[in-house]
């Protein structure tokens, strides 16, 4: 699937995911007993949208990764504006740095900043975009967190529910997490999430801000054959990618 390839590349080249500051004013408390269930409902709504085989999930997001490189003290931020289309085992991801197509059999990845194209076969484990891995969270991580904050806040002109989960002791050490923050919008939609890692980690925190979440019935973005996104029928690079280095692990398109 794209996710393992995508994540490994993003960690090296993009430093993917999480939170910019927002202007907040005013809040009202929310019953703590409802918070985790509302959070899980919103999170499942997002992941169900991603995994649905009947419709096409379309997401636009901005991710920001804050890290401190080894041997340095200054925190650096890397921002990625990304877009995803996915349906079943087909998917398309694009950003300024890279584009990735997957058709269930093959994966074609264009690393624009390195002017390199990689073609490979999808493994059985790579059968579709798994948003749980993409966003690096599982239900159990949410369930194990200690509820530290649950309140409605005015973000711009919109009321959003802010849920914060904390981690400490052995659990924090094992997960390398300090806190998770989520902002839920109307119709219990996940608008933003933030991951705070352990203070000793190279990556300190990551934010993911969703600008668009929608379901489509059709899209030309999803490939029938991922190879044809970068190769012609003779196996040569398409004109748009002339001058790129090709790493072809599967052979020409047919």
C-alpha positions in Angstrom: 0.0 0.0 0.0 1.1 3.6 -0.3 1.1 4.1 3.4 4.4 2.3 4.4 6.2 3.7 1.4 4.6 7.1 1.8 5.4 7.2 5.5 9.0 6.2 5.1 9.6 8.8 2.4 7.7 11.5 4.3 9.7 10.9 7.5 13.0 11.3 5.6 12.0 14.0 3.0 9.0 15.7 4.4 9.1 15.2 8.2 5.3 14.8 8.3 2.5 16.0 10.5 0.9 18.4 13.2 -0.2 21.8 15.0 0.0 25.5 14.3 -1.4 28.0 16.8 -5.0 29.1 16.6 -6.7 32.2 18.1 -9.0 30.9 20.8 -11.5 32.8 22.9 -14.2 31.6 25.2 -15.1 28.1 26.1 -17.8 26.0 27.7 -17.2 22.7 29.5 -18.3 19.3 28.0 -19.2 16.3 30.1 -16.0 14.2 30.4 -17.9 10.9 30.0 -18.9 12.0 26.4 -15.5 13.2 25.3 -13.7 10.0 24.3 -16.8 8.6 22.6 -17.2 11.7 20.6 -13.5 11.7 19.7 -13.6 8.0 18.6 -16.8 8.7 16.6 -15.1 11.6 14.8 -11.9 9.6 14.3 -13.8 6.6 12.9 -15.7 8.9 10.6 -12.5 10.0 9.1 -11.0 6.5 8.8 -14.2 5.0 7.5 -14.2 7.6 4.8 -10.7 6.6 3.9 -11.4 2.9 3.8 -14.8 2.9 2.0 -14.8 0.9 -1.2 -18.1 2.4 -2.4 -17.0 6.0 -2.5 -13.8 8.0 -3.1 -12.4 9.8 -0.1 -10.9 13.2 -0.9 -8.8 15.0 1.8 -6.8 18.2 1.7 -4.6 18.9 4.7 -1.6 20.8 6.0 0.9 19.0 8.2 3.7 20.6 10.2 6.5 18.7 11.9 8.6 20.4 14.6 11.9 18.7 15.2 15.3 19.3 16.8 18.1 17.8 14.6 20.8 15.8 16.5 23.5 18.0 17.9 21.3 21.1 17.6 19.1 23.0 20.1 17.0 25.1 17.7 13.6 23.7 16.7 12.9 23.5 13.0 9.5 23.3 11.3 8.7 21.5 8.1 5.3 22.2 6.4 3.6 19.9 3.9 0.4 20.8 2.0 -1.0 17.5 0.8 -4.0 16.0 -1.0 -5.2 12.4 -1.0 -7.7 10.5 -3.1 -8.4 6.9 -2.1 -10.9 4.1 -2.8 -10.3 0.5 -1.7 -6.8 -0.4 -2.8 -6.4 2.5 -5.2 -4.9 5.8 -4.1 -3.3 9.1 -5.1 -1.2 11.4 -2.9 0.3 14.6 -4.0 2.3 17.5 -2.4 4.9 19.9 -3.7 7.6 17.4 -2.8 6.2 14.2 -4.2 3.3 12.4 -5.9 2.3 8.7 -5.4 -0.1 6.5 -7.3 -1.3 3.1 -6.3 -3.6 0.7 -8.2 -3.5 -2.3 -5.9 -0.7 -4.0 -7.9 1.8 -1.3 -8.5 3.1 1.8 -6.8 4.5 4.7 -8.7 6.2 7.5 -6.7 7.7 10.7 -8.1 10.1 12.5 -5.7 10.1 15.9 -7.3 12.8 17.4 -5.1 15.2 14.5 -5.9 14.0 14.2 -9.5 13.6 10.5 -9.0 10.8 8.1 -9.9 10.4 4.7 -8.2 8.2 1.9 -9.6 7.6 -1.1 -7.4 5.0 -3.8 -6.8 2.5 -3.5 -3.9 3.0 -6.2 -1.3 0.0 -8.0 0.3 0.4 -5.7 3.3 0.2 -2.7 1.0 -3.5 -3.2 0.0 -4.9 0.3 0.4 -4.2 3.5 2.3 -4.6 2.8 6.0 -5.3 6.2 7.6 -4.6 4.7 11.1 -1.0 4.2 10.1 -0.9 7.4 8.1 -1.9 9.4 11.1 0.1 7.2 13.5 -2.7 6.4 15.8 -4.8 3.5 16.9 -8.0 3.3 19.0 -6.0 1.8 21.9 -3.7 4.8 22.0 -6.8 7.0 22.4 -8.4 4.7 25.0 -5.2 4.6 27.1 -4.8 8.4 27.3 -5.9 10.3 30.4 -8.5 12.9 29.7 -6.9 16.3 30.6 -9.2 18.7 28.7 -12.6 18.6 27.1 -14.1 22.0 26.3 -15.8 23.9 23.5 -13.7 26.8 22.1 -14.4 29.5 19.6 -11.9 29.1 16.8 -12.4 32.0 14.4 -16.2 32.1 13.8 -16.7 28.4 14.5 -17.3 26.5 17.8 -15.0 23.5 18.0 -14.6 20.9 20.8 -11.0 20.6 22.0 -10.1 17.2 23.6 -6.6 16.7 25.1 -5.3 13.3 26.2 -2.2 13.0 28.4 0.4 10.2 28.8 2.8 9.7 31.7 5.0 7.1 33.3 5.7 3.7 31.7 2.9 4.3 29.1 4.5 7.6 27.9 7.9 5.9 27.8 6.6 3.0 25.7 4.6 5.1 23.3 7.1 8.0 23.3 4.1 10.3 23.6 3.4 13.3 25.9 -0.1 14.4 24.7 -2.6 14.2 21.9 -4.9 17.1 21.0 -8.0 17.0 18.8 -10.3 19.7 17.6 -13.8 18.5 16.5 -16.0 20.6 14.3 -19.7 20.5 13.3 -21.2 17.1 12.6 -18.5 15.6 14.8 -15.8 16.1 12.1 -12.1 15.9 13.0 -10.7 19.3 12.0 -7.3 19.2 13.5 -5.0 16.9 15.5 -1.7 17.4 17.3 0.8 14.9 18.6 3.3 15.9 21.3 6.2 13.4 21.5 8.5 12.8 24.4 10.9 15.7 25.2 13.9 13.6 24.2 12.6 12.6 20.8 14.0 14.2 17.6 10.5 15.0 16.4 8.9 17.1 19.2 5.4 17.5 17.8 3.4 17.1 14.7 0.1 18.8 13.6 -2.4 17.9 11.0 -5.0 20.4 9.9 -7.8 19.2 7.6 -9.0 21.8 5.1 -11.3 19.5 3.2 -13.0 16.1 3.8 -15.5 14.8 1.3 -16.7 11.7 -0.5 -16.9 11.5 -4.3 -18.6 9.1 -6.6 -16.0 9.5 -9.3 -12.5 11.0 -9.9 -10.0 10.9 -12.6 -7.2 11.1 -10.0 -7.3 7.4 -9.2 -5.2 5.3 -11.5 -6.3 2.1 -13.3 -2.6 1.3 -13.8 -0.1 3.2 -11.7 2.7 2.6 -14.2 1.0 4.6 -16.9 1.2 7.7 -14.7 5.0 7.9 -15.4 5.7 5.6 -18.3 4.5 5.2 -21.9 3.7 1.9 -23.5 7.4 1.4 -24.5 8.5 1.8 -20.9 10.0 5.2 -21.4 9.4 8.2 -19.1 6.6 10.5 -20.1 7.6 13.9 -21.4 6.7 15.6 -18.1 9.4 13.5 -16.4 12.3 13.8 -18.8 15.5 14.2 -16.9 14.3 12.3 -13.9 16.1 9.2 -12.7 14.0 6.0 -13.0 14.3 3.2 -10.5 12.1 0.5 -12.2 11.6 -2.6 -10.1 8.6 -4.0 -12.1 9.3 -3.6 -15.8 7.4 -1.6 -18.5 3.7 -0.9 -18.6 1.6 -2.9 -21.0 
